[in-house]
Amino acid sequence: MEETKEKNKEEVRFNLGQAQLELIAELLKESSIQYLKGNKIKWFFTMKNIKFQIVSRLSTDERKELAESERLIITLYKMHNQTRDMKYQNRMAYLIEKYDIRIKELLETKGFLVPSRESKTDLYGQEG
């Protein structure tokens, strides 16, 4: 009886973990689409949504670092909307790119990204 309960708990944990990984994968896909469209602010908010998925695994320092970046990006976005000065937009784009890289580094270090396996064949199935 106790063994069955433990097995059920493990299955639930696995299913929740799998669902979270699928959601993160979808958000990464969406962030790539927004990046390619040039929609910087949607790109940023999609990456911020990814952060919300992993926030429980982040240290206090990592949370503070990301929160600081988020505040600065949003401030630059507001300043750009008020003044239409391109220097704010360019700085914002640079910081969003750094934020994107940092989120992806955290995904990797926290074990959310499955490492790509090494293959002996290239894209077209030929020996590499």
Summary of the structure (lengths in Angstrom):
residues: 128
radius of gyration: 19.1
end to end distance: 52.6
largest distance: 66.9
contacts: 297
relative contact order: 0.09
helix: 80%
strand: 2%
